[in-house]
Amino acid sequence: MIYLNDDIAHYDWQAALPLLSEQRREQVLRFRYELGRCTCVAAYMLLCEGLQREYGIMEPPVFDYGEHGKPLLKGHPDIHFNMSHCSEAAICVLSERPVGVDVERIHDAKPSLVSYTMNPAEQRLIEQSANPAEAFTRLWTQKEAVLKLCGTGITDELKTALSTFSGHMETVVNQERQYIYTIAT
């Protein structure tokens, strides 16, 4: 199930703060800027909503972490989830099997970032695109969702992440709100 909030500008993160687990509240308050705090709370609250609707879990979730930092629900190893947030949106996906998700604001990328993160075929795709910013962001969300699915996070495998992936991906572009998200299963 997909839970999405793309009205971050109007989200009252401070009102939701008391609803968070102590663990998440501490994480939120470590963010230096208000936007980071807001999007972090929004993503967590989407997880809470999903756990309530789909599984009847009412208490705020607490996380354990995998070897490379992927969050896992403490006490619920059969429930898989992943969250992501950017300045435009927060998203949470719940599943009965491993899942990865990434959401990013559509933005231009410096040539050095493109060459560092994209293989030659992907670089050509971006260069030849009518909308290079969208093409880069689409590929970036796909790569990050795949790596989050695998539980490794951002690694040196960025250039090959998509060519070695054999699962399923769904990518959604929201031009009006200027973000793209990808879910990998």
C-alpha positions in Angstrom: 0.0 0.0 0.0 1.2 3.5 -0.9 0.8 6.4 1.5 1.7 9.8 0.1 1.7 13.4 1.4 2.5 16.0 -1.2 1.2 19.0 0.6 4.3 19.4 2.8 4.1 23.2 2.7 0.9 23.0 4.9 1.9 20.1 7.1 2.0 20.9 10.8 4.8 18.8 12.0 4.9 20.3 15.5 1.3 19.2 16.1 2.3 15.6 15.2 5.4 15.6 17.3 3.8 14.2 20.4 2.4 11.2 18.4 5.9 10.0 17.5 7.8 7.3 19.3 10.6 8.7 21.5 13.1 7.2 19.0 11.6 9.0 16.0 11.2 12.3 18.0 14.9 12.3 18.8 15.7 11.7 15.1 13.4 14.5 14.0 14.9 17.0 16.4 18.4 16.2 15.1 17.5 17.8 11.8 19.0 21.3 11.6 16.3 22.9 9.5 12.5 22.9 9.9 11.9 21.4 6.4 13.9 18.3 7.3 11.9 18.0 10.6 8.7 18.4 8.7 9.3 15.8 6.0 10.7 13.3 8.5 7.6 13.6 10.7 5.3 13.4 7.6 6.9 10.2 6.4 6.7 8.6 9.9 3.0 9.6 10.2 2.3 8.0 6.9 3.8 4.8 8.3 1.6 5.1 11.4 -1.5 5.6 9.2 -0.6 2.6 7.1 0.1 0.3 10.1 -3.2 1.3 11.6 -5.2 0.8 8.5 -3.6 -2.3 7.1 -2.5 -4.2 10.3 -4.5 -2.6 13.2 -1.2 -1.5 14.9 -2.0 1.5 17.0 1.2 2.2 18.9 3.9 4.3 17.3 6.4 2.1 15.6 9.9 1.6 16.9 12.7 0.6 14.5 15.5 -1.9 14.5 18.1 -1.4 11.8 19.6 -3.8 9.3 23.3 -4.2 8.6 23.4 -1.1 6.3 20.9 1.0 8.2 17.6 -0.1 6.6 14.8 0.4 9.2 12.8 -2.7 10.3 9.7 -2.7 12.5 10.7 -3.9 15.9 8.4 -6.9 16.8 6.9 -7.2 13.3 9.5 -8.9 11.0 6.7 -9.9 8.6 5.8 -6.3 7.7 8.0 -4.6 5.2 8.1 -0.9 4.7 10.2 1.9 3.3 9.9 5.7 3.6 11.3 8.6 1.7 10.9 12.4 1.7 12.0 15.5 -0.1 11.0 19.1 0.0 7.9 18.4 -2.1 6.5 15.1 -0.7 6.8 12.3 1.8 6.0 8.7 1.0 5.7 5.4 2.8 5.1 2.0 1.2 4.0 -1.1 3.2 4.3 -4.6 1.8 4.3 -8.2 2.6 7.7 -8.5 1.0 10.8 -6.3 0.9 10.3 -2.9 -0.7 12.3 0.2 -1.5 11.0 3.7 -2.3 12.5 7.0 -3.2 10.9 10.4 -3.8 12.9 13.4 -5.1 12.1 16.9 -6.3 12.8 17.2 -10.0 16.0 19.1 -10.4 19.0 19.6 -12.6 22.1 17.6 -11.9 25.7 18.8 -12.2 27.6 17.0 -15.0 30.0 15.6 -12.4 27.1 14.0 -10.5 25.7 12.6 -13.6 29.0 11.0 -14.6 29.6 9.7 -11.1 26.2 8.1 -10.7 25.1 7.1 -14.2 26.5 4.5 -16.6 27.2 5.6 -20.2 23.8 4.5 -21.5 22.0 6.4 -18.8 24.2 9.5 -19.4 23.2 9.4 -23.1 19.5 9.1 -22.1 19.8 12.2 -19.9 21.7 14.2 -22.5 19.2 13.3 -25.3 16.1 13.9 -23.2 13.8 16.8 -23.9 13.8 17.2 -20.1 17.2 16.3 -18.7 16.2 17.2 -15.1 13.3 14.8 -15.2 15.3 12.1 -16.9 18.1 12.4 -14.2 15.6 12.5 -11.3 13.7 9.5 -12.7 16.9 7.4 -13.0 18.1 8.6 -9.6 14.8 7.5 -7.8 14.9 4.2 -9.6 18.5 3.5 -8.4 17.9 4.6 -4.9 14.6 2.6 -4.6 16.5 -0.5 -5.8 19.3 0.0 -3.4 16.9 0.6 -0.5 15.0 -2.5 -1.5 18.3 -4.5 -1.2 19.0 -2.9 2.1 22.4 -1.5 1.0 21.6 2.1 0.5 23.8 4.3 -1.6 26.9 2.3 -2.5 29.5 2.2 -5.2 27.0 0.1 -7.2 25.1 3.2 -8.4 26.1 2.8 -12.0 25.0 -0.9 -12.2 22.0 -0.8 -9.9 19.4 -0.8 -12.6 21.2 -3.1 -15.1 21.5 -5.9 -12.4 17.9 -5.4 -11.0 15.5 -8.2 -11.9 12.5 -7.1 -9.8 9.6 -4.8 -10.5 9.6 -1.0 -10.5 6.9 1.6 -10.7 7.9 5.2 -11.3 5.4 8.2 -11.0 6.1 11.7 -12.3 4.1 14.5 -10.8 4.9 17.5 -13.0 2.4 19.8 -11.2 4.1 19.3 -7.8 7.6 18.8 -9.3 8.5 15.4 -7.8 9.1 11.8 -8.9 8.8 8.7 -6.9 9.8 5.1 -7.6 8.8 1.9 -5.8 10.9 -1.2 -6.2 9.8 -4.7 -5.2 
